[in-house]
Amino acid sequence: MPDYSLNMSIDLTWFKCNMLYSRWAAKNGMGYPEMMVLYGLYAFKCSSQKEIAEHCGIVKQTVNTVVHDLEKHGLIEMTPSKTDKRSRIISLTDAGQAYAMEKIGPLLDTEKQICHQIGSERISSAVETLDLFNVLFERNLNEV
């Protein structure tokens, strides 16, 4: 059997990171998908379901479910796109902005504190390495 220990160590690290974010979401009174949609809207300034799905790594169907729930609670509003009538622009309402700041603001502060503890050089190196991994993985997917 081939030795998969190196790629399994990447997988385990990635999975643990996702698990920690899931725990953070639960500890802060929300599910992982809601946290990621709010993160996409608040931190990344995403304005479509497609952007949220791509930036946050969750499937569009899940994004759609969360977006409709947030809309039902008055936290977002959706308006037709001026350039693509099939698409709708998502924006946080004032209540949604306050809710996202309450829920996602502390997460961003935590991430910033951790990045500061690790140091910008090590963070930059890790980001470069993961970016390269993603580029090569995507290239492999396109070849299959």
C-alpha positions in Angstrom: 0.0 0.0 0.0 1.4 3.5 -0.9 2.4 5.8 1.9 -0.3 8.5 2.3 1.0 9.9 5.6 2.0 13.3 4.2 -1.3 14.0 2.5 -3.2 12.6 5.4 -1.4 15.0 7.7 -2.7 17.9 5.5 -6.2 16.4 5.5 -6.2 15.9 9.3 -5.1 19.5 9.8 -7.7 20.8 7.4 -10.5 18.7 9.0 -9.5 19.8 12.5 -9.6 23.5 11.3 -13.1 22.9 10.0 -14.2 21.2 13.2 -12.8 24.1 15.3 -14.8 26.6 13.2 -17.9 24.4 13.6 -17.4 24.3 17.4 -16.9 28.1 17.4 -20.2 28.5 15.5 -22.0 26.3 17.9 -20.5 28.0 20.9 -21.8 31.3 19.5 -25.3 30.1 18.9 -25.3 29.3 15.2 -24.6 26.5 12.7 -21.5 26.3 10.6 -23.4 27.1 7.3 -24.9 30.3 8.8 -21.6 31.4 10.2 -19.9 30.9 6.8 -22.7 32.8 4.9 -22.4 35.7 7.4 -18.6 35.5 7.1 -18.9 35.8 3.3 -21.3 38.7 3.5 -19.6 40.6 6.3 -15.9 39.9 5.9 -15.5 39.1 2.2 -18.3 41.5 1.1 -19.8 38.8 -1.1 -23.0 39.9 -2.9 -24.3 36.7 -4.5 -24.9 33.2 -3.5 -22.3 32.0 -6.0 -19.7 34.3 -4.5 -20.5 33.1 -1.0 -20.3 29.4 -2.1 -17.0 29.9 -3.8 -15.4 32.0 -1.1 -16.6 30.0 1.8 -16.4 26.4 0.4 -20.1 25.5 1.0 -22.5 24.2 -1.6 -24.8 26.7 -3.3 -28.0 24.8 -2.1 -26.9 25.2 1.5 -26.1 28.9 0.8 -29.6 29.3 -0.7 -31.2 27.7 2.4 -29.3 30.0 4.8 -29.9 33.1 2.7 -33.6 32.5 2.6 -33.6 32.0 6.4 -31.7 35.2 6.9 -34.0 37.1 4.6 -37.1 35.7 6.5 -35.6 37.2 9.7 -34.9 40.6 8.1 -31.2 40.3 8.2 -30.5 40.5 4.5 -32.3 41.9 1.5 -32.1 40.7 -2.1 -32.5 42.9 -5.1 -32.4 42.0 -8.8 -29.0 42.5 -10.4 -28.9 45.3 -13.0 -26.5 43.2 -15.2 -28.0 39.7 -14.9 -31.7 39.5 -14.3 -31.4 35.9 -13.2 -29.1 36.9 -10.3 -30.0 38.7 -7.1 -27.7 41.0 -5.1 -27.6 40.1 -1.4 -26.9 42.8 1.1 -27.1 43.0 4.9 -29.8 45.1 6.3 -29.0 47.4 9.3 -30.2 44.7 11.6 -28.2 42.1 9.6 -25.0 44.3 9.8 -25.4 44.5 13.6 -26.1 40.8 13.8 -23.1 40.0 11.6 -20.9 42.3 13.6 -22.0 40.6 16.9 -21.5 37.1 15.5 -18.6 37.4 13.0 -16.7 40.4 14.6 -15.4 38.3 17.5 -14.3 35.5 15.1 -12.4 38.0 13.0 -10.8 39.4 16.2 -9.9 35.8 17.3 -8.3 35.1 13.9 -6.4 38.3 13.9 -5.0 37.6 17.4 -4.0 34.1 16.4 -2.3 35.4 13.2 -0.4 37.9 15.3 0.7 35.1 17.7 1.9 33.0 14.8 3.5 36.0 12.9 3.0 37.4 9.5 6.0 35.5 7.9 4.7 32.1 9.0 1.1 33.0 8.0 2.2 34.2 4.6 4.2 31.0 4.1 1.2 28.8 5.1 -1.1 30.7 2.8 1.4 30.4 -0.1 1.7 26.7 0.4 -2.1 26.1 0.6 -2.6 28.3 -2.4 -0.1 26.2 -4.4 -1.8 23.0 -3.1 -5.2 24.3 -4.3 -3.8 25.3 -7.7 -2.3 21.9 -8.2 -5.4 20.1 -6.9 -7.6 22.1 -9.3 -5.3 21.4 -12.2 -5.5 17.7 -11.4 -9.3 17.9 -11.2 -9.4 19.5 -14.6 -7.2 16.8 -16.1 -9.4 14.0 -14.9 
